[in-house]
Amino acid sequence: MPLDLYNTLSRRKERFEPLDPNRVGLYVCGPTVYDFAHIGNARPVIVFDVLARLLRRSYPTVVYVRNITDIDDKIIEAAHRRNETIATVTARTADQFHVDMAALNALPPDIEPRATAHIAQMIAMIATLVAKGHAYAAEGHVLFAVTTMADYGALSRRDQDELIAGARVEVAPYKRHPADFVLWKPSDADQPGWDSPWGRGRPGWHIECSAMSAEHLGITFDIHGGGLDLIFPHHENEIAQSRCAHDGAPLARYWVHNGFLTVNGEKMSKSLGNFFTVHDLLDQFPGEAIRMSLLSTHYRQPADFSADAVRHAKAQLDRGYEALRLAAATPTDPAPPAPPALLAALEDDLNTPLALSHLHGLVGALNRAETDERRTATKSALLAAGALLGILHQDPEAWFRWQPKDAGSLDEAAIVSAIAARQAARKTRNFAEADRIRAELAAARVVLEDGPGGTTWKRGG
């Protein structure tokens, strides 16, 4: 079944037809690395990870590019506040971002360009815009002249007056028009900077993605993704820069945006005490449960994050892993086909809630399977479904042994020792002692399950 995606530019679902069926290009705006990623930052990473997995199933080559912004005023401020070098701040933050996203089972992009490695490309693009009359230099700055682009604002569907009224536009005497935006800005002696035709300075935020996407995917590529908050001004300005630099050629053919995220029904804010970093949440919940909770809402809809939602997701994953644990001895197909119903749900504009419902159905079917043939087919289908969604990829035993940080529970060696003592007590028919050990483990939130193959254990909720 073909893939349909909602294109923000046209405001409708469209059949996805790549420029080159042998090579699909996907660009997603990545992190500005000055602090830990929060749960809202994780949503687009997970959404576009699923899209990349889906595309790779149908096309021989998918080039997924997600940038790192490692030069920005927020980074400069963070380094100054912490009395650290910018390189130290960006290296540590980028490394932690990679660790946190891996814990959510988000596969790394194929290319992860850094802004500071593409300054020459940015300067070249700005020079082109100046030469073509779409940008001008003023007091050490270079600004894009929005009035030179007749359809500026097409992505956000607002005219220029509305864009000015609805945006935080910097008022500066050197601007020809209030909506003109910065391509290049001057740097003081204590700020990072690069030599350019307009003096020592650094790039504006928007030009970074235009230059990096052109470098790695070409002037026009297939899909550009990001959060809804990036439509204006970031993506609007990317389009303006890129089209005007490249004689009107489109930047991306499909614009895909995920919705906003709230926490317990409110906008996430440090002042409200509901600001959660992925790093901190991973101390409380398995990354896979966080991932599944975010996939439970359609990517274009607002998503509400809560601890209860993650606990519910973990309980559903427990059920899936328990089915896989019971079917551990059952072989799987070497190249299992994706379940058609689940695949159809994802191909209909990434309908992950419907896809998850089909996955839950497969879990039930695996538990009910009565023949080896049916068990093999269902287990294979479940694993293939999990691979598309990025869940149920772990060894079940490892999944059930996860525990929150500082939980104070028994460690694995103590649990294994207690199980051995219980087995010894049962052999001598000392059932009172065996029951005491089971109760002691249960008090430590360790659940024992006796079966034909012996005793297995898992940590409780």
Secondary structure, DSSP 8 states (H G I E B T S, - for coil): ---EEEETTTTEEEE---SSTT-EEEEE---BTTS--BHHHHHHHHHHHHHHHHHHHHSS-EEEEE-BB---HHHHHHHHHHT--HHHHHHHHHHHHHHHHHHTT----SB--BGGG-HHHHHHHHHHHHHTTSEEEETTEEEE-GGG-TTTTTTTT--HHHHHHHS-----TT-SSTT-EEEEEE--TTS--B--TT-SEEE-HHHHHHHHHHHHH-SSEEEEEEEGGGIIIIIHHHHHHHHHHTTT--SEEEEEEE--EEETTEE--TTTT---BHHHHTTTS-HHHHHHHHHTS-TTS-EEE-HHHHHHHHHHHHHHHHHHHHTTTS---SS----HHHHHHHHBT--HHHHHHHHHHHHHHHHH--SHHHHHHHHHHHHHHHHHHT-S-S-HHHHHT---TT-----HHHHHHHHHHHHHHHHTT-HHHHHHHHHHHHHTTEEEEEETTEEEEEE--
